Structures are given as structure tokens and as C-alpha cells.
Amino acid sequence: MNAIETKQLKKSYGEVPIVKGIDLIVEQGEIFGFLGRNGAGKSTFINMLTDIIQPSSGAYTLLGVKSPNDQVKKRIGVMPDYSTFYGSLTAMEHLKFLSALSGKPVAKARCMEVLQLVGLESHAHKKTEKFSFGMKKKLGIAQAIVHEPELIFLDEPTSGVDAESVIHIHKLLIQLHKSGKTIFMTSHNLDEVEKICTRIAIMQEGQIVKIGTMDELRNFYRSTITVKIKHSPVPKSEQVKLQQWLESVGTDLEMKDPYVTINVDNEKKIADMIRAFNQCNIDIFRVEVEEPSLEEIFLDE
């Protein structure tokens, strides 16, 4: 069963198309990263899946159930980027109220357990009017997971949060993933998406332009691989032959003992180079490979 499946999901406002027919499958148990510049249509897409707005056309299922569906809503958790809370209520009171609103009310013990998970246990009985922006973010995650949903939507879970809290939230997401939860998250923090997401989609102008694992995206966008090899001294008798051979397999060759740096167009040539060095009785101490980061891939769009 797929956690999310959409078929030609579209949304327009008047004559302006915002989401232009998205076909997407997110499998159960994934941490799925959803990327795109501001205005790409990410929030509109999520708002359709969570029944905040209605699609103009197309269809979708959540957890195998044709949606929108009131019963499946009890099995999902949502943390929108614009989370706001009632200033007169405490964190504990929010979780009690919002879990009941979801149709799956929970006990105080569960509320405290979740507040501890997000690092708010010492603020359980503090009114949210006194919460910082980062604390409200944590409470937003807490209310999204307090009723133990199977599918969790997180919109920018770490934006505006201090570095220590970011690490804490990352550990929590990995823990939720290991427990079998499916997480669908947007983020402008490309480094965090690269670290924790199992698959990634890049959205541009209302359409998904590329989707895959980090390795698949790298392979798609990579035109050259920069290889830096640290080695033992090259015997004088082998210097000319080795240089000529390297020039035939790559570009931008630079030979400065004890390093060789070269650009090649596929990984197989790295293995060929290692064999060539060995045949010349040259020991290899280290091989460094520079690959495009998610940020480079994203900005390429």
C-alpha cells in the first residue's frame, strides 16, 4: 500500500494554474523531501492532500483510501508552516484539545511523552503566548504526532529553530521513520533534506521536474566527476606514460606530487585509474571524489 498516490492533481485560481497535474507515489515508510522555490506550488499541493483546499481536478489517495475522507484524517498528522496557537492555553492543553479534535483523544501521560520527545517537557504548563517562535515550531511537531498518525506532513519543520533544536528534531524524525511512520516534508534547508530524506522531489512552476534518491539525482545531474588521488612518488620511468594515459581518460589534469586531480565522466574510469597506478608501482593512499550537493542540483533547476 502506498502512503500517498496522486493522479493528475491540479489546482488553478481563475485562469492561473498553480499545480499543473502531478502524478506522485510516496511509499509507506519513506521520509520524502519535497523541494521547490517560493511560489513553486508546494504549499498548495500539501493543502490539497490535507483537505485544506479542494483540487480543481485529479484524484488522490492517502494510506490506500480515496480522499478526502474524514476517517483517514484520524490517521494523518499535519504541521503547517503557519502554525498558530491559542495564547491562553498551555502546551499540555493544546495537545489535549487538538488530539480530541483529530478524533483520537490522548491521555496526559501521552501528551507529556510527546512534549519530552520535542524537548518541551519543562514548558508543558506554560501558556503559548510566552513561547518563542522555535518553541511554537516544536509544539507544532508535537501536535502533528501526538495521536500517533501513520502519515505525517511537516511544512518547514526546522525553519527559525536554533542549531541545537535542529539536531534534536532531525533525531526525532529519524526515530519516527524507524518506527514505521511515513513523513512528507518540505524544507528550505537543503542540507537536512540530503541527510535524512530517503527520496526527494523537486517542484518547479507547478510541476515535479525530477524525483529520486540522492544518488539518482546526482547521477542525473552529474556531467563530470572530480577525482583527487594522493599517491606515492611516480617513478621517473613512468611519468610520461602515466601523464599521457591520464590525459586520454579525463580532462583538467593536474599532477603535483603527491596528488593527481582530474575530471572524468563516469565512475568506471576511477577503477581504471587505480589499476593504472598499481601497474606503474605507485601506491594509492587516498581517493577523494567530489559530487554535486543537493543545493547544486536544486539551483541547477
KEGUDREN-50479 format. One record per residue (C-alpha): x, y, z. Coordinates in Angstrom, 1 decimal, always signed. Example, Ala and Ser with C-alpha at 12.3 -4.5 7.8 and 13.67 -1.06 7.14 Angstrom:
BEGIN
VOTOR      px      py      pz
VOTOR   +12.3    -4.5    +7.8
VOTOR   +13.7    -1.1    +7.1
END
This chain:
BEGIN
VOTOR      px      py      pz
VOTOR    +0.0    +0.0    +0.0
VOTOR    +1.2    +3.5    -0.9
VOTOR    +1.1    +6.2    +1.7
VOTOR    +0.3    +8.9    -0.9
VOTOR    -0.8    +8.5    -4.5
VOTOR    -1.9   +11.4    -6.8
VOTOR    -3.2   +11.2   -10.3
VOTOR    -3.1   +14.4   -12.4
VOTOR    -3.8   +16.6    -9.3
VOTOR    -4.4   +20.2   -10.4
VOTOR    -5.2   +23.5    -8.8
VOTOR    -6.0   +26.7   -10.5
VOTOR    -7.2   +30.1    -9.3
VOTOR    -9.3   +31.6   -12.0
VOTOR    -7.1   +31.4   -15.2
VOTOR    -3.9   +30.9   -13.2
VOTOR    -2.7   +27.3   -12.8
VOTOR    -0.8   +26.7    -9.6
VOTOR    -0.4   +22.9    -9.6
VOTOR    -0.3   +21.5   -13.1
VOTOR    -1.2   +17.9   -13.0
VOTOR    +1.0   +16.0   -10.5
VOTOR    +1.4   +12.2   -10.6
VOTOR    +3.2   +11.1    -7.4
VOTOR    +3.6    +7.9    -5.4
VOTOR    +5.1    +8.0    -1.9
VOTOR    +5.6    +4.6    -0.4
VOTOR    +4.9    +3.7    +3.2
VOTOR    +7.9    +4.2    +5.5
VOTOR    +9.6    +6.9    +3.5
VOTOR   +10.9   +10.3    +4.6
VOTOR   +10.0   +12.1    +1.5
VOTOR   +11.5   +15.5    +0.8
VOTOR    +9.5   +18.0    -1.3
VOTOR   +11.6   +20.9    -2.6
VOTOR   +10.9   +24.0    -4.7
VOTOR   +11.4   +27.7    -4.7
VOTOR    +8.8   +30.0    -3.2
VOTOR    +5.8   +30.1    -5.5
VOTOR    +6.5   +26.6    -7.0
VOTOR    +3.2   +25.3    -5.6
VOTOR    +4.5   +23.1    -2.7
VOTOR    +2.1   +24.5    -0.1
VOTOR    -0.9   +24.4    -2.5
VOTOR    -0.1   +20.7    -3.2
VOTOR    +0.1   +19.8    +0.5
VOTOR    -3.1   +21.8    +1.3
VOTOR    -4.9   +19.7    -1.3
VOTOR    -3.6   +16.4    +0.3
VOTOR    -4.6   +17.6    +3.8
VOTOR    -8.1   +18.8    +2.6
VOTOR    -7.5   +22.4    +3.4
VOTOR    -8.3   +23.3    -0.2
VOTOR   -10.1   +21.3    -2.9
VOTOR    -8.3   +20.3    -6.1
VOTOR    -9.6   +21.7    -9.4
VOTOR    -9.3   +18.3   -10.9
VOTOR    -7.5   +14.9   -10.4
VOTOR    -7.6   +12.4    -7.6
VOTOR    -5.6   +11.2    -4.7
VOTOR    -5.4    +8.5    -2.0
VOTOR    -3.9    +8.6    +1.4
VOTOR    -2.9    +5.3    +3.1
VOTOR    -4.8    +3.5    +0.4
VOTOR    -8.1    +5.4    +1.0
VOTOR    -9.6    +7.6    -1.7
VOTOR    -9.6   +11.1    -0.3
VOTOR   -10.8   +13.4    +1.0
VOTOR   -12.1   +11.1    +3.7
VOTOR   -12.9   +12.0    +7.3
VOTOR   -11.8    +8.6    +8.7
VOTOR    -8.4    +8.7    +7.1
VOTOR    -7.8   +12.2    +8.6
VOTOR    -7.5   +10.4   +12.0
VOTOR    -4.5    +8.5   +10.6
VOTOR    -2.6   +11.6    +9.5
VOTOR    -0.8   +14.4   +11.3
VOTOR    -0.1   +17.9    +9.9
VOTOR    +2.3   +20.6   +10.9
VOTOR    +1.7   +23.6    +8.6
VOTOR    +4.4   +26.3    +8.4
VOTOR    +1.9   +28.9    +9.6
VOTOR    +1.2   +27.1   +12.9
VOTOR    -0.5   +29.4   +15.4
VOTOR    -1.7   +28.6   +18.9
VOTOR    -4.1   +30.0   +21.4
VOTOR    -2.0   +32.2   +23.7
VOTOR    -4.2   +31.5   +26.7
VOTOR    -3.7   +27.7   +26.5
VOTOR    -0.6   +25.8   +27.7
VOTOR    +1.3   +23.3   +25.6
VOTOR    -0.4   +20.4   +27.5
VOTOR    -3.8   +21.9   +27.0
VOTOR    -3.2   +22.3   +23.3
VOTOR    -2.2   +18.7   +22.8
VOTOR    -5.3   +17.5   +24.8
VOTOR    -7.6   +19.8   +22.8
VOTOR    -6.0   +19.1   +19.3
VOTOR    -5.8   +15.4   +19.8
VOTOR    -9.5   +15.3   +20.7
VOTOR   -10.2   +17.5   +17.7
VOTOR    -8.5   +14.9   +15.5
VOTOR   -10.9   +12.2   +16.7
VOTOR    -8.2   +10.3   +18.7
VOTOR    -8.0   +11.9   +22.2
VOTOR    -5.0   +11.0   +24.2
VOTOR    -4.2   +11.0   +28.0
VOTOR    -1.9   +13.5   +29.8
VOTOR    +0.8   +10.8   +30.0
VOTOR    +1.0   +10.6   +26.2
VOTOR    +1.0   +14.4   +25.9
VOTOR    +3.9   +14.6   +28.3
VOTOR    +5.7   +11.8   +26.4
VOTOR    +5.4   +13.8   +23.2
VOTOR    +6.5   +17.1   +24.8
VOTOR    +9.6   +15.3   +26.0
VOTOR   +10.2   +14.0   +22.5
VOTOR   +10.3   +17.5   +21.1
VOTOR   +12.1   +19.0   +24.1
VOTOR    +9.3   +20.9   +25.6
VOTOR    +8.7   +18.9   +28.8
VOTOR    +9.8   +21.7   +31.1
VOTOR    +7.3   +24.1   +29.3
VOTOR    +4.3   +21.7   +29.5
VOTOR    +2.3   +24.1   +31.7
VOTOR    +3.4   +27.4   +30.2
VOTOR    +1.0   +29.4   +28.1
VOTOR    +2.0   +29.6   +24.5
VOTOR    +1.7   +33.4   +24.4
VOTOR    +5.1   +33.2   +26.2
VOTOR    +6.6   +30.7   +23.6
VOTOR    +9.3   +31.7   +21.2
VOTOR    +9.0   +31.0   +17.5
VOTOR   +11.2   +28.0   +17.8
VOTOR    +9.1   +26.6   +20.8
VOTOR    +6.0   +27.0   +18.7
VOTOR    +7.7   +25.0   +15.9
VOTOR    +8.3   +22.2   +18.4
VOTOR    +4.7   +22.3   +19.6
VOTOR    +3.6   +22.2   +16.0
VOTOR    +5.5   +18.9   +15.6
VOTOR    +4.1   +17.7   +18.9
VOTOR    +0.5   +18.3   +17.8
VOTOR    +1.2   +16.6   +14.5
VOTOR    +2.4   +13.3   +16.2
VOTOR    +0.6   +13.2   +19.5
VOTOR    -2.2   +10.9   +18.2
VOTOR    +0.4    +8.5   +16.6
VOTOR    -0.5    +9.0   +13.0
VOTOR    +0.8    +6.7   +10.2
VOTOR    +1.4    +9.6    +7.8
VOTOR    +2.9   +12.9    +8.9
VOTOR    +3.0   +16.1    +6.9
VOTOR    +5.7   +18.6    +8.0
VOTOR    +6.0   +22.0    +6.4
VOTOR    +9.4   +23.5    +7.1
VOTOR    +9.9   +21.7   +10.5
VOTOR   +13.2   +23.4   +11.4
VOTOR   +12.9   +26.9    +9.9
VOTOR   +13.6   +29.6   +12.5
VOTOR   +14.9   +27.0   +15.0
VOTOR   +18.3   +27.1   +16.8
VOTOR   +21.0   +24.7   +15.7
VOTOR   +20.7   +22.5   +18.8
VOTOR   +17.0   +22.1   +18.3
VOTOR   +17.5   +21.3   +14.6
VOTOR   +19.7   +18.4   +15.6
VOTOR   +17.0   +17.3   +18.2
VOTOR   +14.3   +17.5   +15.5
VOTOR   +16.4   +15.5   +13.0
VOTOR   +16.9   +12.7   +15.6
VOTOR   +13.1   +12.7   +16.2
VOTOR   +12.3   +12.4   +12.5
VOTOR   +14.7    +9.5   +12.1
VOTOR   +13.2    +7.9   +15.2
VOTOR    +9.7    +8.3   +13.8
VOTOR   +10.9    +6.8   +10.5
VOTOR   +12.4    +3.8   +12.2
VOTOR    +9.1    +3.2   +14.0
VOTOR    +7.4    +2.8   +10.6
VOTOR    +5.9    +6.3   +10.1
VOTOR    +5.8    +7.9    +6.7
VOTOR    +7.0   +11.5    +6.7
VOTOR    +6.3   +14.0    +3.9
VOTOR    +8.3   +17.2    +4.5
VOTOR    +9.1   +20.5    +2.8
VOTOR   +12.2   +22.3    +3.7
VOTOR   +14.5   +25.2    +2.5
VOTOR   +17.3   +23.6    +4.5
VOTOR   +18.8   +21.5    +1.6
VOTOR   +21.5   +20.0    +3.8
VOTOR   +18.8   +18.5    +6.2
VOTOR   +16.9   +17.0    +3.2
VOTOR   +20.0   +15.5    +1.8
VOTOR   +20.9   +14.0    +5.2
VOTOR   +17.6   +12.5    +6.3
VOTOR   +15.2   +12.0    +3.3
VOTOR   +15.0    +8.6    +1.5
VOTOR   +13.7   +10.2    -1.7
VOTOR   +13.3   +13.7    -3.0
VOTOR   +11.1   +15.5    -5.5
VOTOR   +11.9   +18.9    -7.0
VOTOR    +9.0   +21.1    -7.9
VOTOR    +9.2   +23.9   -10.4
VOTOR    +6.3   +26.1   -11.7
VOTOR    +3.6   +23.7   -10.5
VOTOR    +5.2   +20.5   -11.8
VOTOR    +7.6   +17.9   -10.5
VOTOR   +10.7   +18.2   -12.7
VOTOR   +12.8   +15.4   -11.1
VOTOR   +12.3   +12.7    -8.4
VOTOR   +14.6   +10.1    -7.0
VOTOR   +17.0    +9.2    -4.3
VOTOR   +20.0   +11.4    -3.6
VOTOR   +22.3    +9.1    -5.7
VOTOR   +19.8    +9.0    -8.5
VOTOR   +19.6   +12.8    -8.6
VOTOR   +23.3   +13.1    -8.6
VOTOR   +23.7   +10.6   -11.4
VOTOR   +21.2   +12.5   -13.5
VOTOR   +22.8   +15.9   -13.0
VOTOR   +26.4   +14.9   -12.9
VOTOR   +28.3   +15.8   -16.1
VOTOR   +31.8   +15.4   -14.6
VOTOR   +33.3   +13.8   -11.5
VOTOR   +36.3   +15.5    -9.9
VOTOR   +38.7   +12.9    -8.6
VOTOR   +41.7   +13.7    -6.4
VOTOR   +44.2   +10.9    -5.7
VOTOR   +47.0   +11.0    -3.1
VOTOR   +49.8    +8.7    -4.1
VOTOR   +53.4    +7.6    -3.6
VOTOR   +56.1    +9.2    -5.8
VOTOR   +55.8    +8.4    -9.5
VOTOR   +58.9    +6.6   -10.9
VOTOR   +60.7    +8.8   -13.5
VOTOR   +60.4    +5.9   -16.0
VOTOR   +56.6    +6.0   -15.7
VOTOR   +55.9    +9.8   -15.6
VOTOR   +55.4   +10.5   -19.3
VOTOR   +53.5    +7.3   -19.9
VOTOR   +51.1    +7.9   -17.0
VOTOR   +50.5   +11.5   -17.9
VOTOR   +49.7   +10.6   -21.5
VOTOR   +47.3    +7.9   -20.4
VOTOR   +45.5   +10.1   -17.8
VOTOR   +45.1   +12.8   -20.5
VOTOR   +43.3   +10.3   -22.7
VOTOR   +40.7    +9.3   -20.0
VOTOR   +39.9   +12.7   -18.4
VOTOR   +40.1   +16.5   -18.6
VOTOR   +41.6   +19.3   -16.5
VOTOR   +44.5   +17.0   -15.4
VOTOR   +46.8   +18.4   -12.7
VOTOR   +49.8   +16.4   -11.5
VOTOR   +51.6   +17.8    -8.4
VOTOR   +53.2   +15.1    -6.3
VOTOR   +51.7   +13.6    -4.1
VOTOR   +48.4   +14.5    -5.8
VOTOR   +46.7   +13.9    -9.1
VOTOR   +43.4   +15.8    -9.8
VOTOR   +41.3   +15.0   -12.9
VOTOR   +37.8   +15.2   -14.2
VOTOR   +36.2   +12.1   -15.6
VOTOR   +32.7   +11.4   -17.0
VOTOR   +31.9    +8.1   -15.3
VOTOR   +32.8    +6.1   -12.2
VOTOR   +34.3    +3.2   -14.1
VOTOR   +37.3    +5.4   -15.0
VOTOR   +38.2    +5.8   -11.3
VOTOR   +38.7    +2.0   -11.2
VOTOR   +40.7    +2.1   -14.4
VOTOR   +43.0    +4.8   -12.9
VOTOR   +43.6    +2.8    -9.7
VOTOR   +44.7    -0.2   -11.8
VOTOR   +47.0    +2.1   -14.0
VOTOR   +48.7    +3.5   -10.9
VOTOR   +49.2    +0.0    -9.5
VOTOR   +50.7    -1.2   -12.8
VOTOR   +53.2    +1.7   -12.5
VOTOR   +54.1    +0.5    -9.0
VOTOR   +52.5    +3.6    -7.4
VOTOR   +50.8    +3.2    -4.1
VOTOR   +47.4    +5.0    -3.7
VOTOR   +46.8    +6.4    -0.2
VOTOR   +43.5    +8.2    -0.7
VOTOR   +40.9    +8.8    -3.3
VOTOR   +38.6   +11.8    -2.9
VOTOR   +35.5   +12.2    -5.2
VOTOR   +33.6   +15.5    -5.4
VOTOR   +29.9   +15.0    -6.2
VOTOR   +27.2   +17.7    -6.6
VOTOR   +25.4   +18.6    -3.4
VOTOR   +21.6   +18.8    -3.3
VOTOR   +22.0   +22.6    -3.3
VOTOR   +23.9   +22.4    -6.6
VOTOR   +21.3   +20.1    -8.1
VOTOR   +18.4   +22.3    -6.8
VOTOR   +20.0   +25.6    -8.0
VOTOR   +20.6   +23.9   -11.4
VOTOR   +16.8   +24.0   -11.9
END
